[in-house]
Amino acid sequence: MSVEFPGEQYNQGGDFNTPKESTMVKWVMKSGLVKNEQQANYVLLGLAIVFFAITWWVIAGSGTPTPKTTYLEDIPVADRANIPPEILKTIPSRNQ
């Protein structure tokens, strides 16, 4: 059955109700790793999880690391003599 408009023709097909097979599923099946569509879907789900984990790892690891706090007692006495007093006042102490 077809519907005609001036200059155009549209076909009403019965293939709208049939599910389409994914191109990615076809690629996985063509690679020979799997034998049916369900196995291909599992492979694709596994790949999605792996890529999500890699992305999370990259994003979580890309932040700047928190600097280690240097306390006044960690600075050797010889080096403390070279630091100006106004800067020494800003360095935290473990005793406070």
C-alpha positions in Angstrom: 0.0 0.0 0.0 1.4 3.4 -0.8 0.2 6.9 -0.3 0.8 9.4 -3.0 1.2 13.1 -2.8 1.9 15.4 -5.7 5.5 14.7 -6.7 6.2 12.3 -3.8 5.4 8.8 -2.9 5.5 7.2 0.6 5.4 3.5 1.2 3.8 2.1 4.2 5.8 -1.0 5.1 5.5 -3.6 7.7 9.1 -3.4 8.7 8.5 -0.6 11.2 7.6 -3.1 13.9 10.6 -5.3 13.4 13.6 -4.5 15.7 16.7 -3.3 14.0 20.0 -4.9 14.7 22.6 -2.5 15.9 25.6 -1.7 13.7 27.9 -2.2 16.7 26.4 -5.7 17.4 27.1 -6.5 13.7 30.7 -5.4 14.1 31.2 -7.5 17.2 29.6 -10.5 15.6 31.6 -10.0 12.4 34.9 -10.0 14.5 34.2 -13.6 15.4 34.4 -13.1 19.1 30.8 -14.1 19.7 28.2 -16.3 18.1 24.9 -14.6 18.7 23.4 -11.2 19.4 23.0 -11.7 23.2 26.7 -12.4 23.5 27.5 -9.4 21.4 25.4 -7.2 23.7 27.3 -8.5 26.7 30.6 -7.7 25.1 29.4 -4.2 24.3 28.2 -3.7 27.9 31.5 -4.9 29.2 33.3 -2.4 26.9 31.1 0.4 28.1 31.9 -0.4 31.7 35.6 -0.6 31.0 35.6 2.7 29.2 33.5 4.3 32.0 36.0 3.1 34.6 39.0 4.4 32.6 37.3 7.7 32.2 36.6 7.9 35.9 40.2 7.0 36.7 41.6 9.7 34.4 39.2 12.4 35.7 39.7 11.4 39.4 43.5 11.3 38.9 43.8 14.6 37.0 43.2 16.8 40.1 46.1 18.6 41.7 47.4 16.6 44.7 47.0 18.2 48.1 50.4 19.5 49.3 51.9 18.0 52.3 51.8 20.4 55.3 55.2 21.5 56.5 55.4 22.2 60.2 57.9 24.4 61.9 59.4 21.5 63.7 60.1 19.8 60.4 62.4 22.6 59.2 66.0 22.1 60.3 67.3 24.6 62.8 70.0 25.8 60.4 67.5 26.5 57.7 65.1 28.3 60.1 67.8 30.9 60.7 67.6 31.9 57.0 63.8 32.3 57.0 62.5 35.8 57.8 60.5 36.1 61.0 57.3 37.2 59.3 57.3 34.0 57.3 58.2 31.9 60.3 55.0 33.2 62.0 52.8 31.8 59.2 54.2 28.2 59.4 52.0 26.0 61.6 53.5 24.3 64.6 52.7 20.8 65.8 52.5 22.0 69.4 49.6 24.3 68.9 
